[in-house]
Amino acid sequence: ATMHDVSPIRVPRNAFSRWKWTRRYRATARASRIILTVSEFSAREIRYLLGVPASRIRVVSLAAEDLPDGGSDDDRRRLARLGVPSRYVLSVGGADPRKRLDVLGAAMGEAARRVSGLSWVHAGPAVGAEAIAGAAACRMVGEVHDADLGALYRGALALAYPSVYEGFGLPLLEAMQAGTPVIAAHAAALPEVGRDAVIWTHPGDVLSLAHAIEAVATNPVFRGRLSERGRGQAARFSWERAARQTLEAFDAAMPRSGKSTPPAPRPAAA
C-alpha cells in the first residue's frame, strides 16, 4: 500500500474526520506487508501515529514532471491569456488551512508596500481560497493545464509555499526544475525536498516571509543563484529511481516460498 502522508489524521477537518481516517489508515496498515511513502518525514509520522515498524516502510521520493516549454513567446501569450501581471509571486495548490494562504496574503501585502508593482498569483482549486485571495488582492487563475503551469513557474519571481504540513511538497520540486526561486516554511517534509536551494522561513511568520519575498523580488543576482541551486537540487530526484525502488518494494512484499498462493475460494452464491 502507499500512504503519501497522514495529513487527514494529523491535521483533520474535524474530530469525526480524524476518527474515520484513523480507522482506514490503521486497517490498511494491518493488511499491508510493505507500506510505501514519499519522505522520511512521512515515514516517521506513520511509525508514530500508526505504530508501523520501520522494517515495513519504504521511502520512495517523487519527481517532477517535465512541464511543456514552448519558449518565451508562448509563455508570454499564455500568461497574457490568464491575465497575469508582469511581476508576481506564485503560489500553487489547494487552500486547506495547513497551506497557510492567510499568512502568504498578509506577507504579500507587507512586501507589496516595499516593492513597487509586486503582485500575487495563485494556481489551484478556488474552493476555500476565494475569501483569502479577495482580501489580499490575488489573481486566481484556478486549476491549469501543464503547459500553463510551466509558463506560470517560469514567469514568476518566486514560488511562495508557506504550508506547515506536507508529506512531500511537489510544487517545490516543480518550481526548482523550472529554475524558479522557492521560498517555503521550514516544516514537515519540505526541507527534505528543498535542502539548501530554498529560502526557508519560520512557519506562520508573516514578517520573515515578507522579508524573503522582498529579497528575491529586488535582487536579480540573488534570484539567479537560487535558480541555479534549485535546478541542481531538482536533478537529485527521478521517476526512474522511484520506479526501481517501487519494484524492489513489491518484491519484498511477495511470499518468499517461490510458489504462488492460490486465492481463497469464494462462497457459493445463495
N, C-alpha and C positions, 0 to 999 in steps of 0.2 A: 504494500500500500504506500501511497505518497501522502505526506502531510506537509503542505507548503509552509504552514505555520499554525499556531494555535490561537490566533487572534480572537476567534469567537468565544474562547474561554477567558483569555487574559484581559481583553477589552470588549466585553459584550455590550449589546444594546440595552439589555435589562437582565434581571435575575432569571426570568424564565428562559431567555435565550442561552444564558450560561449553563443552566441545568440541562437543557435539551442538547446542546453541542457537547457538553462534557460526557453525556451518556453515549453519543455517537462516536466521539473520538476514542473513548475507552473500549467500546465494543470493537472498533476497528483495530485498536492496538492488540486486544486479546486474540483476534483472529489472524493476525499477521505474523509471519515468520521474520520478515525484514520490513523495516519502515524506512522509506527514502524521505529525505528532507533537503532543503536548499541552502542551509547555512549552519555553521557551528552554533550560532545563537539559537536557531530553532531546535537544533538537537538538544541543547541544554534545557530549553523550555519543555520539550517532550519528555525528557527524563524527569524533570521536576514536577510537572503538572499531571503526568500520566503514569509515572513510575516505570517507564520502559527502560530496561538496562541498555547501557551504551553498546553492548555487543550486538544488539538487534537493530541498531540505527546506522544508516549510511548517509553521508552528506554528499549530495551531487549538486554542484552550483549550476545556476542558469547561465545563459549567454545572451548577448544582444543580437537581434536580427539586423541584417544589412538593409537599412531603410533605403528606399529608392532615392537616387540623386540625379535629377535631370539637369543639373547645372544651375548657375546663379540666375540666369534669365527665367528659368522655370520656377525657381524658388520665389523670385520677386512676384511673378504672376500669381502663384498660389497664395502668398501672404497678402497680396492686394485683394484677392477674391475673398479671403477670410476677414478682411478689414482690420488687419494687424498693423499697429503703429511701427515706426521705424526703429525706435529704441525701447526695447521691452525686456522684462524678466519673465521667464516662462515657468509655469507650474503644470504638472501633469498628474492625472489620476482621479480617484474618487474624492468625496467630500466627507468621509467619516470623521467624527471628532478627533480620532487619533492622528489624522493627517495635518491638523492644526493650521487650516487655511485662515482661521481667525488671526493667528499670530503673524502669518505672512501678510495679510491685509493691513494690519497695524504697522508692520515693518515697512511695507511698500509706501504707506502714507508718510512715514518718517523719512524714508530715503528720497521720496519724490520732492520733499521740501528742500532738500540739499542738492539734488541733481536735476537740472532742467530737462524737461522733455521725457522723463522716465515713466514708463507705463508697465502695467501688469497684464499678462495674457494667461488664461487658464484653458487647458485642453482636457476634457473629461466629461463624465456624466453631469448633467445640470442638477440632478436631484440632490437637494441638501446644500448646494453651493450658491443658489441664487441670492439669498439674503447677504451672505458674506461678500460675494463679488459685487453686489449692488452698492453696499456700504463703502467698499474700498475702490470703487471706480475701476473694476476689472473688465477687460474684454474677454468674454466667454465664447469660445469657438465650438464647444460641445465635443462630441466624440468624432474623431477624424480618421481618414484612411492613412495608411502607412506613408504614402508619398507626401501628404500634407504634414504629417507628424515630423518627417525628416526635415522638411522645409522650416517648420517651427523651431526645431532644435538648432539647425544651422544658423537661423537668423537671430536667435536670442543672444542677449548679452550674457545671460547665465540661466541655468535651471536652479530654482529655489525649491528645496524639498525639506520642509520642517517637520515631517512626520516623526512621531515619537515611538511608533511600534510598527516594524516591518520585518517579515520573515526573510526578505532578501533586499528588495529595493531596485527593481529592474529599470525604472526611469533614470537612475544614476548611471547605470551601465550604458543605456541608450544614448544619453547625453554625452558621456565621455567618448564613446565611439564616434560620435558626430563632431567631436572637437569642441563641444560647448562646456565652458566652465561650470562647475557644480558647487552650490552652497547647500549644506544639509545639516540637520540636527545630529549631534553625536549621540545616537541612540540605537538600541536594538541591533539589527544585523547590518545597518548602513556602514559602520566603519570597516567591516569585512570587505565590502564591495568597493569602497572609495579609497581606503588607506590614506596615503599622503597626497593624493591627487585632488582632494576636495577641501574647500574651506569649511571647517567644522564650527558650528555654533552651539551654544548651550540650549538644550531642549526647552522650548517655551519662552525663550528670552527674546523679546521684541527688539531691544536695542542692539544686541550682538548680531542679530540677523540684519537689521537695518545698516549697521556699520559694514558688514560683509558685502551687502548689495552695493553700497556706495563705493567701496574699494574696487570692486570689479567693474562697475559702470564708468568709473572715472580714470582708470589706468589701463590703457591698451597693452602695455608691455606685460603687466601682471596677468591680463587675460590670456595673452599668448603663452606664457609659461604654464598656466593652468590647463590650457588646451593641449599642450604637448604632453604634460604629465597624464592627463586624462586618457588620451589615446593609448599611451603605454600601459596604463592600468587596465583598460578595457581589453587589450590584447591578451591578458592573462586568462581570459575566460573563452571557452569554445564549446560549441554544441558537439563536436567530435568527442571531446573528453567526457562531456556529460553522457553521451550515448554509451561510450565504453564503460563508464562507471555504473550506469544503469543495468547493462547486460551482466556485469560482474555481480551486481546485487541479485538479479534474477537467478543466476547460477547458484549463489549462496543460499537462496530460498528453496531450491529444488531438493527433493529427497535424495539422500546420499547412497541409497541401495543400488542405484543403477537400473532399477526396474520401475516401470511406471505403475502407479497405483490406480486401479480401476475406480471409477466413481461409484458411490454408494447407490444401490438400486432404489428407484423411486417407488413409492407405494402405489398399488394398483388403484385406478380410479374407481370410485364407488358406483 
